[in-house]
Amino acid sequence: MPSAEDTSVHQERAVVRPTHRDEVAAAGSELIGGRSGRWARLGTTALTPVGAVALVAIGMFALGMVQKLPCYNWAWFRGAGSQYTHACYSDIPHLYSGRGFADGLVPYFDRLPGDMQFLEYPVLTGVFMQVAAWLTPGGSLQEQEQAYWLVNAGMLMICTAVIAVCVVRTHRRRPWDGLLVALAPAFALTATINWDLLAVALTAAAMLMWSRSRPLAFGILVGLATAAKLYPVLLLGPALVLCWRAGRWREFGAAALGAAGSWLVVNLPVMIFAPEGWKKFYTFSEERSIDFGSFWLVITQRTGESIDVSTVNTVSTLATVVLCAGIGVLTLTAPRRPRFAQLAFLVVAVFILVNKVYSPQYVLWLIPLAALARPRWRDFLIWQACEVLYFLGIWMYLAYTTSGDKHQGLPTEGYQLAIVLHLLGTLYLCAVVVRDILMPERDEARRDGSDDPSGGVLDGAEDAFVLTRLIETRPARRDAAMAEGPRVEWGTAGTPAAD
């Protein structure tokens, strides 16, 4: 029987340490004393990877709150330009009064004054906003808006901790990949712009449940996340195609039924008793014109010609369907069944890229999925650099458009360049994920011999249906590449990693 010391050593080797595999992670670790193993051994401290990553994530979130201080103190309340020049804009304080919370109006049931007659957010997000309003103390309107932002920030900080814990625990042998989420600069900068972190937290929890072979719980959480934001329903697409390839129809059925059931539980009461308010989110999404961050905006600004909203809706929907179908074909023809996180990232990225609006906080949807799909610091930081540049670009552009004759900020051409950069950054990350699917020996998450660490019932499963491979030479090229280095035995997830 192995001794306690032998067991601890085995457990240490079982955890993949990025500082031993990733040159960027190794270089960055010099700031805190070097890579693990130089001064300390894993398991010798009370702080586990889960606790460490959660604390870092909360710390970064707090820094993001500090970055909003100029707006909190005065810029939100003294004209539009200052909140843009300080890059600290947030929807939260403005919608406290703008959507009737300051007047005690009930979302979806009470009609709002002005052009927006009902709250234009999905039901679960509306509940989140209402709970924060109930917790907001009285005072002047400015004091209430400040308090409302603080209450929401506290609730969103809890969502941030949930996201960090879920990402760490989704890949059992790669817990430190959670630092990609915790240290993502775009996460800290955009976390309190809107209420997206609620849906992101539920989606991260759904990914964790799928990795634990609990498809029903996964489906329930996807349904709840879809009740907070539309994009999480896209995760059912990758689950469908992967379960098709693996012949796991029962598990997909449980996930789909769980998603439909939980979504209905949240939405049905409002659908029945306040149908006009309930459908506002969907009609607003359909009628919304081309907006910030999208390639559609670049086209209209460069050509000077407007594009009919119905045309944009049709083209973007068809493009999403075609590209997702392409991802499905890739899944069924790849030399090795893709990992669930890879496909989840791709379908959400496709949805964002072809949409008529790419708001700066949409990056929050992708960050946890990107950390699981491509856990490589270089590629992740390239993408994050593009997103940070866009974050600064949009606020400087809005400062320019609101400065009148002063023309202070970023002109239209500069903003168009910022849009192109952040679209290219997302496309770059999509490209390396697709490359990993076509060349699984390049997949960082599989270098230790794992099959699909977040795949749950799919992890190590045999293929039941595979289309004729598009590139017949790919397996041979993969074998040749693997002959040059340590060979990956697919599906042997318990094999200790070689440093």
C-alpha positions as CSV (number, residue, x, y, z in Angstrom):
1,M,0.0,0.0,0.0
2,P,1.5,3.4,-0.9
3,S,2.4,5.8,1.8
4,A,0.7,9.1,2.4
5,E,3.7,10.8,0.8
6,D,3.5,8.6,-2.3
7,T,-0.2,9.4,-2.6
8,S,0.4,13.2,-2.3
9,V,3.1,13.0,-5.0
10,H,0.8,11.1,-7.3
11,Q,-1.9,13.7,-6.8
12,E,0.5,16.4,-7.5
13,R,1.6,14.8,-10.8
14,A,-2.0,14.3,-11.7
15,V,-2.7,18.0,-11.8
16,V,-1.5,19.8,-15.0
17,R,0.6,22.8,-14.1
18,P,0.5,25.5,-16.9
19,T,3.9,27.0,-15.7
20,H,5.5,23.7,-16.8
21,R,3.9,23.7,-20.2
22,D,3.1,27.2,-21.2
23,E,6.0,29.6,-21.7
24,V,3.8,32.7,-21.1
25,A,2.5,31.3,-17.9
26,A,6.0,30.4,-16.8
27,A,7.3,33.9,-17.5
28,G,4.3,35.5,-15.7
29,S,4.9,33.3,-12.7
30,E,8.2,35.0,-12.1
31,L,6.3,37.9,-10.6
32,I,5.2,35.7,-7.7
33,G,8.4,33.6,-7.2
34,G,8.5,31.3,-10.2
35,R,6.7,28.3,-11.4
36,S,5.2,25.8,-9.0
37,G,7.7,23.3,-7.6
38,R,10.6,25.7,-7.2
39,W,9.7,26.9,-3.7
40,A,6.6,25.0,-2.8
41,R,4.8,21.8,-3.7
42,L,1.1,21.5,-4.6
43,G,-0.9,20.4,-1.6
44,T,1.4,21.9,1.0
45,T,-0.7,25.1,1.5
46,A,-4.2,25.6,2.8
47,L,-5.2,27.6,-0.3
48,T,-6.5,25.2,-3.0
49,P,-6.7,26.1,-6.7
50,V,-10.4,26.8,-6.3
51,G,-9.9,29.2,-3.5
52,A,-6.9,30.9,-5.1
53,V,-8.6,31.5,-8.4
54,A,-11.8,32.7,-6.8
55,L,-9.9,35.2,-4.7
56,V,-8.0,36.5,-7.7
57,A,-11.3,36.8,-9.6
58,I,-12.9,38.7,-6.8
59,G,-9.8,40.9,-6.5
60,M,-9.9,41.7,-10.3
61,F,-13.7,42.4,-10.1
62,A,-13.0,44.9,-7.2
63,L,-10.3,46.6,-9.4
64,G,-13.0,46.9,-12.1
65,M,-15.2,48.6,-9.6
66,V,-12.4,51.0,-8.7
67,Q,-12.1,51.8,-12.4
68,K,-15.7,53.0,-12.3
69,L,-15.1,55.4,-9.4
70,P,-15.1,58.6,-11.6
71,C,-18.5,57.7,-12.8
72,Y,-19.8,56.7,-9.4
73,N,-18.7,59.9,-7.8
74,W,-20.0,62.3,-10.5
75,A,-19.7,61.4,-14.2
76,W,-22.9,59.4,-14.4
77,F,-24.8,62.5,-13.2
78,R,-23.1,65.4,-15.0
79,G,-23.7,64.9,-18.7
80,A,-22.9,62.1,-21.0
81,G,-19.4,63.0,-22.1
82,S,-17.5,62.5,-18.8
83,Q,-18.6,58.9,-18.4
84,Y,-17.2,58.2,-21.9
85,T,-13.9,60.0,-21.5
86,H,-13.3,58.1,-18.2
87,A,-14.4,54.8,-19.9
88,C,-16.6,54.0,-16.9
89,Y,-20.1,53.9,-18.4
90,S,-22.7,51.4,-17.0
91,D,-26.3,50.8,-17.9
92,I,-27.1,49.9,-14.3
93,P,-27.6,53.3,-12.7
94,H,-29.3,54.8,-15.7
95,L,-31.9,52.1,-16.0
96,Y,-32.8,52.3,-12.3
97,S,-34.9,55.4,-13.1
98,G,-35.2,54.7,-16.8
99,R,-37.0,51.4,-16.4
100,G,-39.3,52.4,-13.5
101,F,-37.4,50.8,-10.5
102,A,-37.1,54.2,-8.8
103,D,-40.9,54.6,-9.1
104,G,-41.7,51.2,-7.7
105,L,-43.0,49.9,-11.1
106,V,-43.2,46.1,-11.5
107,P,-41.2,44.8,-14.6
108,Y,-43.3,43.4,-17.4
109,F,-46.6,44.2,-15.7
110,D,-46.5,48.0,-15.4
111,R,-46.2,50.1,-18.5
112,L,-43.3,52.5,-18.6
113,P,-43.4,56.2,-19.7
114,G,-41.6,57.0,-22.9
115,D,-40.7,55.0,-26.0
116,M,-39.7,51.8,-24.1
117,Q,-43.0,50.7,-22.8
118,F,-41.8,47.6,-21.0
119,L,-38.5,46.2,-19.7
120,E,-36.5,44.9,-22.6
121,Y,-34.7,42.1,-20.7
122,P,-35.5,38.4,-20.3
123,V,-37.5,37.4,-17.3
124,L,-34.7,36.1,-15.0
125,T,-32.6,39.2,-15.6
126,G,-35.7,41.3,-14.8
127,V,-36.0,39.3,-11.5
128,F,-32.4,40.0,-10.8
129,M,-32.8,43.7,-11.4
130,Q,-36.0,43.8,-9.3
131,V,-34.3,42.1,-6.3
132,A,-31.5,44.6,-6.5
133,A,-34.1,47.4,-6.5
134,W,-35.7,46.0,-3.4
135,L,-32.3,46.0,-1.6
136,T,-31.6,49.6,-2.6
137,P,-32.1,52.1,0.3
138,G,-33.9,55.4,-0.1
139,G,-32.5,58.9,-0.4
140,S,-32.1,61.3,-3.3
141,L,-32.3,59.9,-6.8
142,Q,-28.6,60.2,-7.2
143,E,-27.9,58.4,-3.9
144,Q,-30.4,55.6,-5.0
145,E,-28.7,55.2,-8.3
146,Q,-25.3,54.9,-6.7
147,A,-26.7,52.4,-4.2
148,Y,-28.4,50.4,-6.9
149,W,-25.1,50.1,-8.8
150,L,-23.4,49.0,-5.6
151,V,-26.1,46.4,-4.8
152,N,-25.9,45.0,-8.3
153,A,-22.1,45.0,-8.2
154,G,-22.3,42.9,-5.0
155,M,-24.6,40.5,-6.6
156,L,-22.5,40.3,-9.8
157,M,-19.4,39.7,-7.7
158,I,-21.1,36.6,-6.3
159,C,-21.7,35.6,-10.0
160,T,-18.0,36.2,-10.6
161,A,-17.0,33.8,-7.8
162,V,-19.5,31.2,-9.1
163,I,-17.9,31.5,-12.6
164,A,-14.4,31.1,-11.3
165,V,-15.2,28.1,-9.2
166,C,-17.1,26.4,-12.0
167,V,-14.3,26.9,-14.5
168,V,-11.7,25.6,-12.1
169,R,-13.8,22.5,-11.3
170,T,-14.9,21.7,-14.9
171,H,-11.5,20.5,-16.0
172,R,-10.5,18.3,-13.0
173,R,-6.8,18.1,-13.9
174,R,-6.4,21.6,-15.2
175,P,-7.7,23.8,-12.3
176,W,-5.2,26.6,-12.9
177,D,-6.8,27.3,-16.3
178,G,-9.4,29.2,-14.2
179,L,-6.8,32.0,-13.9
180,L,-7.4,32.8,-17.5
181,V,-10.9,33.9,-16.4
182,A,-9.8,35.5,-13.1
183,L,-7.1,37.6,-14.7
184,A,-8.9,38.5,-18.0
185,P,-8.7,42.3,-18.2
186,A,-11.8,42.5,-20.3
187,F,-13.7,40.7,-17.6
188,A,-12.9,43.3,-15.0
189,L,-13.5,46.2,-17.3
190,T,-17.0,45.1,-18.5
191,A,-18.3,43.1,-15.5
192,T,-20.6,45.9,-14.2
193,I,-21.7,47.5,-17.5
194,N,-24.8,45.3,-17.6
195,W,-26.3,42.2,-16.0
196,D,-24.7,39.6,-18.3
197,L,-22.8,37.9,-15.6
198,L,-26.0,36.2,-14.3
199,A,-26.4,34.3,-17.5
200,V,-22.6,33.6,-17.7
201,A,-22.6,32.2,-14.2
202,L,-25.5,29.9,-14.9
203,T,-23.8,28.8,-18.2
204,A,-20.6,28.1,-16.3
205,A,-22.5,26.0,-13.8
206,A,-24.2,24.1,-16.7
207,M,-20.7,23.3,-18.2
208,L,-19.7,22.0,-14.8
209,M,-22.7,19.7,-14.6
210,W,-22.1,18.4,-18.1
211,S,-18.5,17.6,-17.1
212,R,-19.8,15.6,-14.2
213,S,-22.1,13.5,-16.4
214,R,-25.3,15.1,-15.2
215,P,-27.1,16.0,-18.4
216,L,-30.4,16.8,-16.7
217,A,-28.8,19.3,-14.3
218,F,-27.0,20.7,-17.3
219,G,-30.2,21.2,-19.2
220,I,-32.0,22.8,-16.3
221,L,-29.2,25.3,-15.9
222,V,-29.1,26.0,-19.6
223,G,-32.8,26.7,-19.5
224,L,-32.3,29.1,-16.5
225,A,-29.4,30.8,-18.3
226,T,-31.5,31.2,-21.4
227,A,-34.2,32.8,-19.3
228,A,-31.6,35.4,-18.3
229,K,-30.0,35.9,-21.8
230,L,-30.7,34.2,-25.1
231,Y,-27.2,32.9,-26.1
232,P,-26.9,29.9,-23.6
233,V,-29.5,27.9,-25.6
234,L,-26.9,27.6,-28.3
235,L,-25.0,25.1,-26.1
236,L,-27.7,22.5,-26.9
237,G,-26.4,22.5,-30.5
238,P,-22.9,21.1,-29.7
239,A,-24.5,18.7,-27.2
240,L,-26.7,17.4,-30.0
241,V,-24.0,16.9,-32.6
242,L,-21.5,15.4,-30.1
243,C,-24.2,13.0,-28.7
244,W,-25.0,12.1,-32.3
245,R,-21.4,11.1,-33.0
246,A,-21.2,9.2,-29.7
247,G,-24.6,7.7,-29.9
248,R,-25.7,9.2,-26.6
249,W,-29.2,10.2,-27.5
250,R,-30.7,9.5,-24.0
251,E,-28.4,12.0,-22.4
252,F,-29.1,14.7,-25.0
253,G,-32.9,14.1,-24.5
254,A,-32.5,14.6,-20.8
255,A,-30.6,17.8,-21.4
256,A,-33.1,19.2,-23.9
257,L,-36.1,18.3,-21.7
258,G,-34.4,19.9,-18.6
259,A,-33.7,23.1,-20.6
260,A,-37.3,23.4,-21.9
261,G,-38.8,22.7,-18.5
262,S,-36.7,25.2,-16.5
263,W,-37.2,27.9,-19.1
264,L,-40.9,27.4,-19.0
265,V,-41.1,27.4,-15.2
266,V,-39.5,30.9,-15.2
267,N,-41.2,32.4,-18.2
268,L,-44.7,30.8,-18.2
269,P,-46.2,33.0,-15.3
270,V,-45.1,36.2,-17.0
271,M,-46.2,34.9,-20.4
272,I,-49.7,34.2,-19.0
273,F,-50.3,37.2,-16.8
274,A,-48.2,39.9,-18.7
275,P,-47.9,38.7,-22.3
276,E,-47.2,42.2,-23.7
277,G,-44.4,42.9,-21.3
278,W,-43.0,39.4,-21.7
279,K,-42.6,39.6,-25.4
280,K,-40.9,43.0,-25.3
281,F,-37.4,41.4,-25.2
282,Y,-38.1,39.5,-28.3
283,T,-39.7,42.3,-30.3
284,F,-37.0,44.7,-29.2
285,S,-34.3,42.3,-30.4
286,E,-36.0,41.9,-33.7
287,E,-36.7,45.6,-34.2
288,R,-33.3,46.9,-32.9
289,S,-31.3,48.6,-35.6
290,I,-27.6,48.1,-36.4
291,D,-25.6,49.1,-33.3
292,F,-22.1,49.4,-31.9
293,G,-19.4,46.8,-32.4
294,S,-20.7,44.9,-35.4
295,F,-19.3,44.6,-38.9
296,W,-22.7,45.8,-40.0
297,L,-22.0,49.2,-38.5
298,V,-18.7,49.4,-40.3
299,I,-20.4,48.7,-43.6
300,T,-23.1,51.3,-43.1
301,Q,-20.6,54.0,-42.0
302,R,-18.2,53.3,-44.8
303,T,-20.8,53.2,-47.6
304,G,-23.1,55.9,-46.1
305,E,-26.0,53.6,-47.0
306,S,-28.5,52.3,-44.4
307,I,-29.5,48.6,-44.4
308,D,-33.1,47.6,-43.6
309,V,-33.4,45.9,-40.2
310,S,-35.4,43.0,-41.6
311,T,-32.6,42.3,-44.2
312,V,-30.0,42.4,-41.4
313,N,-32.1,40.0,-39.3
314,T,-32.5,37.6,-42.2
315,V,-28.9,37.6,-43.3
316,S,-27.5,37.3,-39.8
317,T,-29.9,34.4,-39.0
318,L,-29.0,32.6,-42.2
319,A,-25.3,33.2,-41.6
320,T,-25.6,31.8,-38.0
321,V,-27.4,28.7,-39.3
322,V,-24.9,28.1,-42.1
323,L,-21.9,28.6,-39.9
324,C,-23.3,26.4,-37.1
325,A,-24.1,23.7,-39.7
326,G,-20.4,24.0,-40.8
327,I,-19.4,23.4,-37.2
328,G,-21.7,20.4,-37.1
329,V,-20.0,19.0,-40.3
330,L,-16.6,19.7,-38.7
331,T,-17.7,17.8,-35.6
332,L,-18.8,14.7,-37.6
333,T,-15.7,14.6,-39.8
334,A,-12.9,15.6,-37.4
335,P,-10.2,13.0,-36.8
336,R,-11.1,12.9,-33.1
337,R,-14.4,13.9,-31.6
338,P,-14.1,17.6,-30.6
339,R,-14.3,18.6,-27.0
340,F,-17.6,20.0,-25.8
341,A,-16.0,23.3,-24.7
342,Q,-14.5,23.8,-28.1
343,L,-17.8,23.6,-29.9
344,A,-19.6,25.7,-27.2
345,F,-17.0,28.5,-27.7
346,L,-17.4,28.3,-31.5
347,V,-21.2,28.5,-31.7
348,V,-21.4,31.4,-29.2
349,A,-18.6,33.3,-31.1
350,V,-20.4,32.7,-34.4
351,F,-23.6,34.1,-32.9
352,I,-21.8,37.2,-31.7
353,L,-19.7,37.8,-34.8
354,V,-22.6,37.9,-37.3
355,N,-25.0,39.8,-35.0
356,K,-26.1,43.3,-35.6
357,V,-24.7,44.4,-32.3
358,Y,-21.5,43.4,-30.5
359,S,-21.7,45.2,-27.2
360,P,-18.4,45.5,-25.2
361,Q,-19.9,43.3,-22.4
362,Y,-20.6,40.4,-24.8
363,V,-16.9,39.4,-24.3
364,L,-18.1,38.1,-20.9
365,W,-20.1,35.3,-22.7
366,L,-16.9,34.1,-24.3
367,I,-14.2,34.3,-21.6
368,P,-15.1,31.2,-19.6
369,L,-15.7,29.2,-22.8
370,A,-12.4,30.4,-24.2
371,A,-10.5,29.4,-21.1
372,L,-11.9,25.8,-21.5
373,A,-11.6,25.7,-25.3
374,R,-8.1,27.0,-25.7
375,P,-6.2,27.1,-22.4
376,R,-3.1,28.7,-23.8
377,W,-2.0,32.1,-22.4
378,R,-0.5,33.5,-25.6
379,D,-3.6,33.1,-27.7
380,F,-5.9,34.2,-24.8
381,L,-3.9,37.4,-24.2
382,I,-3.8,38.3,-27.9
383,W,-7.6,38.1,-27.9
384,Q,-7.9,40.0,-24.7
385,A,-5.6,42.8,-26.0
386,C,-8.0,43.3,-28.9
387,E,-11.0,43.4,-26.6
388,V,-9.3,46.0,-24.3
389,L,-8.5,48.1,-27.3
390,Y,-12.1,47.9,-28.4
391,F,-13.3,48.7,-24.8
392,L,-11.3,52.0,-24.9
393,G,-12.3,52.6,-28.5
394,I,-16.0,52.6,-28.1
395,W,-16.0,55.0,-25.2
396,M,-13.6,57.4,-26.9
397,Y,-15.8,57.2,-30.0
398,L,-18.9,58.1,-27.9
399,A,-16.9,60.9,-26.3
400,Y,-16.1,62.2,-29.8
401,T,-19.8,62.0,-30.9
402,T,-21.0,63.8,-27.8
403,S,-18.3,66.5,-27.7
404,G,-19.9,68.7,-30.3
405,D,-17.5,71.1,-32.1
406,K,-14.7,70.2,-29.8
407,H,-14.2,66.8,-31.5
408,Q,-12.5,65.3,-28.4
409,G,-12.1,61.5,-28.6
410,L,-11.8,58.9,-31.3
411,P,-13.2,59.8,-34.8
412,T,-15.3,57.5,-36.8
413,E,-12.4,56.0,-38.8
414,G,-10.5,55.1,-35.6
415,Y,-13.6,53.5,-34.1
416,Q,-14.0,51.4,-37.3
417,L,-10.4,50.2,-36.8
418,A,-11.2,49.3,-33.2
419,I,-14.2,47.2,-34.4
420,V,-12.1,45.4,-37.0
421,L,-9.5,44.6,-34.4
422,H,-11.8,43.1,-31.9
423,L,-13.6,41.1,-34.6
424,L,-10.2,39.8,-35.8
425,G,-9.2,38.9,-32.3
426,T,-12.3,36.8,-31.9
427,L,-11.8,35.2,-35.3
428,Y,-8.2,34.5,-34.4
429,L,-9.2,32.5,-31.3
430,C,-11.9,30.7,-33.4
431,A,-9.2,29.8,-35.9
432,V,-6.8,28.2,-33.3
433,V,-9.8,26.3,-31.8
434,V,-10.7,24.9,-35.2
435,R,-7.0,24.0,-35.8
436,D,-7.0,22.1,-32.5
437,I,-10.1,20.2,-33.7
438,L,-8.5,19.3,-37.0
439,M,-5.1,18.5,-35.3
440,P,-6.0,17.2,-31.9
441,E,-2.3,16.7,-31.1
442,R,-2.1,20.5,-30.9
443,D,-4.9,20.7,-28.3
444,E,-3.4,21.8,-25.0
445,A,-6.1,20.1,-23.0
446,R,-5.3,16.7,-24.6
447,R,-1.6,16.8,-24.2
448,D,-1.8,14.9,-20.9
449,G,-3.7,12.0,-22.6
450,S,-7.2,13.2,-21.7
451,D,-10.0,12.8,-24.2
452,D,-12.6,15.5,-23.2
453,P,-12.1,16.7,-19.6
454,S,-15.4,18.6,-19.7
455,G,-17.2,16.0,-21.8
456,G,-18.9,14.1,-19.1
457,V,-20.7,11.2,-20.7
458,L,-18.7,11.9,-23.9
459,D,-15.3,11.6,-22.3
460,G,-13.7,8.4,-23.6
461,A,-16.9,7.3,-25.4
462,E,-16.5,5.4,-28.7
463,D,-17.8,7.0,-31.9
464,A,-21.1,5.7,-33.1
465,F,-21.5,7.8,-36.2
466,V,-18.8,9.6,-38.2
467,L,-19.1,11.1,-41.7
468,T,-16.4,10.5,-44.3
469,R,-13.4,12.6,-43.3
470,L,-12.9,15.6,-45.4
471,I,-9.1,15.3,-45.2
472,E,-8.0,11.7,-45.3
473,T,-4.3,12.5,-44.7
474,R,-5.0,14.2,-41.4
475,P,-4.7,11.1,-39.2
476,A,-1.4,10.2,-40.9
477,R,-0.1,13.7,-40.3
478,R,-1.2,13.6,-36.7
479,D,0.6,10.3,-36.2
480,A,3.8,11.7,-37.8
481,A,3.6,14.7,-35.5
482,M,3.1,12.6,-32.4
483,A,6.1,10.4,-33.4
484,E,8.3,13.4,-32.8
485,G,7.3,13.9,-29.2
486,P,5.4,12.3,-26.3
487,R,2.5,10.3,-27.8
488,V,-1.0,11.0,-26.6
489,E,-3.1,7.9,-25.8
490,W,-6.6,9.2,-26.3
491,G,-9.0,8.5,-23.5
492,T,-6.4,7.7,-20.9
493,A,-7.3,10.7,-18.7
494,G,-5.8,9.1,-15.6
495,T,-2.3,9.0,-17.0
496,P,0.1,11.3,-15.1
497,A,1.2,14.3,-17.1
498,A,4.8,14.4,-18.3
499,D,6.5,17.7,-17.5
